[in-house]
Amino acid sequence: MISRRELLVVFTLGALTAPVKSVAQQQERRIPRLGVLLYFPVASRQQNWDAFREGLRDHGYVEGRNILIEFVSADGHPERLGELAADLVKMKVDLIVTSGTEPVQAAAKATKTIPIVMTSIGDPVGAGVIASLARPGGNVTGMSLLATDLSAKRLQLLKEMLPGLSRVAILWNPDNASVALKFEQMQEAGPVIGIQVQSIQVRSGSDLEGGIEAAARAHANAIMDTGDAVQNTYRVQIVELATRHRLPVASEFSASAEAGALCSYGPNQIDQFRRAAAFVDKILKGAKPADLPIEQPTKLDLVINKKTAKALGLPIPSSLLLRADRVIE
């Protein structure tokens, strides 16, 4: 028979150990799990995702310690994005992070409840993933590139850089809603500034060689990309193929200028990915995506590759070189 004293010891020990176990379980549950949905593997955008991790660290999150990150990639096959997004929902991740129009659309279709933070998307309103920049209205928020608004400006800059420019071949993916809007804007702006726009549809890397050869046969004076996931991933190949035909390449992102394109003009992608981490932090602390306005680029960079210009025998106006944020010698 248990004495009163022994019974008190049992109850005391139980009272002490039960809360400890409960607290431990709660701490384990509190570690948030992010699902990152990618069109192409992390390695193709290593600098960008490194910047995102750096942004998380700036907000006190250390991967594996107080935050978990699950990367899933469609490996360049857009038809897999829906299935991968559904897998992340089944995994019950706390938040989905993604980049680019098609992955954001796939995530938004897969869930209306799990918060989604997007980055590097050209036109989220035009793509139908948010109601407006000021009031997203659903479970999606994050960063916009304002890419469609800048498309005509890129064409104007290229004309200023190459005064004899009369025909530009535009690489674009009709399956990407933001890119389709960019192409429409360029079609409208071209005649106004005296440029004939040639359509080169690029849905995958296998379309590049034939597309650029078609541009050369049609006597295009330059190639302009529209910054979708395929073109960003194959930027080196685009420059190499265009160089065979002595065609300068103009791009949206500085990574292409660094890879040998003549110039780039647009938002800093690395900065976008770093800033996306702030949205993750706010949501994990209780903010609702619907209440977080979409952030736009704070700075646009003009990068000119002078080395490429010299190789192609293209004199760049000194006024543009002075305006450039960076000149690659």
N, C-alpha and C positions, 0 to 999 in steps of 0.2 A: 504494500500500500504506500502511495506517494505522500510524503509529508507536506505540510503547508509550505515549509521553507523550500523544498525541492520544486513544488509547483510554481512558486514565485520566480525561481531561477529559470524555469522553462519559459514562462511567459515573458520574462525580461529579455532572455536571449532571442526569443521570437520577435519581440518588438524591435530589438536592435538590428537583427539581420534582415527582416522583411523590407524595411525602408531602403537599406543599402542595396539590396537586389533590385528594388523598384527603380531607384535612382540610376543604377547602372544601365538598366534596360531603357530608361528614358533617354539617357545620354547617347546610347547606341542608336536609338530611333531618330535622334535629332540631327545626325549627320546627313546633310542633304545630298541627294544623288541627281546629277545632271545627265541628261541624255543629249549627245551632240550628233545631229543628223547631217551627214556630208554627202555631196554629189560625188566628189573625188576623195581619195585617202588624205589623211592629215599631212603626209609628206609633201603633197603638191601645194600646200598652203602653210608650210611649217612656220614661217615667220609670223603669219597672222595669228595662228593658234598659240604660238609662244607669247605673243602680245596679250592675248586673252587671258592666259594663265598668269602673266605678270599683273594684269589688271585685277585678277582675283586676289593675288597676294597683297596688292596695295590695299585691298579691303579686308585683309586678315584671313583669307582662306588659303589653306595649304592642302594640295591634293593628297589624298590618302590619310590625312590627319583629321580635318574637319569638313572636308568636302570630297565627294566621289564623282568621277567623270567617266561616262561610258560613251566611247566614240563608235558610231556605226556609219559605214560608207557604202554607197551604191556603186562604187568603182566605175563611175562614168556611165552607168546604165540608169537613165531617169525612170524607167518603168519599175525599178526596184524601190524607189523612194517611198511609195505608199505603204508597201509591206514593212519596210524598216521603221517607218513612223509608227505603224500599228504595233510593232514589236516593242518600241519604247513605251508606248501606252500600257501594254501588258506588263512590262517590267515595273510599272508604277513609279516612274521617275518623278521627282518633285518639280522638275522644270526641264523644258526642251530648249536647246540653243541651236541655231542653224544659220546658214549663210546662203544667199542667192535666192532667186525667185522660186524655182521649182521645189527646192527643199522646204522653203517656208510654206508654200501652198500645200505640200504633202502633209506637213505637220499640222497645219490649220485644219485640214480636212479630217485628220485622224483623231483630233481631240478638241473639244470646246471648253474643257475645264482645266487641263494642265497648262500652266503659264508657258508662253513661248517668247523667247528673246531672239530677235532677228538682227542680222547685220549684213552689210554689203548687198543690199537689195536696191535695185534701181528706182522702182516706183511701186511702193506697197499699196497705195490707193488704187492705182491703175490695175495692179495684179489682183485686186479684190480681197486682200488679206486683212485690211483695216478699213474703218469707216472714214477716218480723216487723220491728218498728222496731229492735230491738236487734241482730238478725242478718238483714240483707236477703237474704243467701244466693245472690245471682246477680250480674248485671252492672249492677244498678240501685241507686243510692243518692241521697241529697240531703235535701231539706227537705219536711216535712209541715205542713199548715196546722192539723191537728187539728180540721178544720171540722165533722165529724159530731158530735164530742163537745161542740161549742159550740152546736149548733142549738137545743136546748131552752133553753139559757141566753139566747139571743137572744129567743126567744119570751117568756120570763119578764121580761126587761128591757122589752120593748115593752108588756107588760101593766102593769108598774110605771109606765111613762111615760104610758100611756093607760088609767087605771083602768076606764073604761067599755067597753074593748075586748072584743068577744064573737066576732068573725069576722075571720079573717085569710086573705087569698088568697096562696098560696105559688106563686111562679114557679119552676118546676123543669124540668129536662131529663131525661126518663127514659132517654135514651141515654148519660147520664153516670153511671157507677157510683157515684162519690162523692156526687153530687147526689141520686141515688135513695136513698142511705142517709140523707142529711140529711132528706129529705122523710119517710121512714119514722119517723125520730126525732121530727120535729115532729108527725106524726099521733098518735104515742103520747103525747107530752107535752101536746098541746092540751087534751084533756078533763080532764087532771089539774089544769090551772091555769084551767079554765073558758073555753077558747077553741075555737071550731069552726074547723077547718082546711079551706080550700077549695083544691082542686087546679087549678092553671093551668099546663098543659104548654107550654113554650116551647123549641122546637128551633132556631128561627132568628128573626132580627129581624122577619120578616113575621108572626110569631105574636103579637107584643106588643100591638098595638092591639086585636085581637079578644079577647085574653085579659084585658086590663085592663077592657075594656068589660063582659065577662062577670062580672068581679069586682064592678063597680059595680052591675050588674043584680041580683046576688045579695046586695046590701047588705053587702058586706065593709066593715069599718071601717079596714082598712089593707092595704098590699101588703108582702110580704117577699120579697126575692130570695134565691137560694141560691148566688150568686157564681160561676157557671160562666162560660166564655169569652164566650158570647153575651150574657149579662146584663152582664158587665163592659164589653164593647165598646159596648153600647147603653144605658149607664147614664143618659145625659142624656135620651134618648128615653123611658125608663121613667119618670123623674121628670116630664117634660112631660106624658105621657099620663095619669099618675096625678093630677097637679095639676088637669087638666080636670075630674076627678070629685071633687076635693077629698079625695083619698085620700093619707094620709102613706105614705112608703116607708121601710122599715127594711132595712138592708143589712149585709153582712159586711165590706166594705172602705171605708176612709175616703174613697176617691176618689168614691164615690157620695154621701156626706154633703157633700163639697165641691161636687158637681154639683147639690145641692138636696134630697137625701133627708133625712128627719127625723133619722135617726141611723144609726150603724154601730157594730158591735162585733166585733172580731176581730184577727187578727195583722196586723202591719205588712208589707205586701207588698214594699215597697221594701227593707226590711231583709232579707227572705227572699232576694230576688234578689242582694243584695250578699253575703250569707253563702254563697250557692251557689257563688260563685267560689272559696271555700276548698276545696270538694270537688274542683273542677277542678284546683287546684294540687296537692293531695295525690295525685290519681290520676296526673297527669303526672309526678310525682316517684316513682311506683312503687307507690303503695297500690292495693289491690284493692277494688272497690266492695263486694264481699261482706263485707269486714272493717270497713267504715265505717258505724256505726250511723246511722239516720235522725235528723236533728236536728228538734226541735219548736220552736214559737214561745217566745221568752223573755219576750215582753211582749204583752199584749192591750190594744188601745186602744178606749175608748168615746168616740165623737165625737157631739156633739149640735149640730144646726143650729138655733139659736135663731131665726134669721131665717125659716126655713121654718115653724117652730112658730107664730110670730107671724102669718105670712101665712095659715095655716090655722085660726087662732084656737084653738090648743091650748096650754093652760098646762102647762109642764113643772115637775114637782115640784122644789123647790130642792135636796132631798137628792140627786137625780140630777145636777143641774147641778154640785154640789160634787164628786161622784164622777167626773165626766167628765174625760178626759185633755185634751180640747179642746172648746171651745164656739165655734161659728161664729156671730158676731153679725150 
